Amino acid sequence: MSPIAAGLAIFLGLAGGIAVGGGVIALFIVLDMIPRLAQVTNSYDKVHWYEGAMIAGAVVGTVADFWNWKVTGPWLATGIVGLFNGVFVGMLAAALTEVLNVLPILAKRLHMQRYLFGFLLAMVFGKMAGSLFEWFIYRP
């Protein structure tokens, strides 16, 4: 690879990373994930820990993706990693749903206010069943 091509690849990689990273941070800011998490858990004094964990998770996830890290070991260790991934994705989805007020609007339009809790449980168990299907059947 010529030095010009290598420089161009480095420039495009950094530019793309900055664009995607900026978009993700903007999404977290718009969703108010960290302040909302501190509010729900009543732990305002731990906000810096939440921010650090989010940044560390992004860095470790990026490095793991680039170098194709595989998590092997006992089923308990891989289950814990999967649990953390699921908690993060679930919190992101819940924050997006809360900001957009999807559930109350949907329940009101479908005249399902009485069934809102059951509707929420159906969504949670559907997501869980879909994830288990993908992990154990679709991609064993």
PyMOL commands that set and color helices and strands:
alter all, ss='L'
color gray80, all
select helices_A, chain A and resi 3-31+33-41+44-66+75-100+102-109+113-138
alter helices_A, ss='H'
color red, helices_A
deselect
rebuild
show_as cartoon
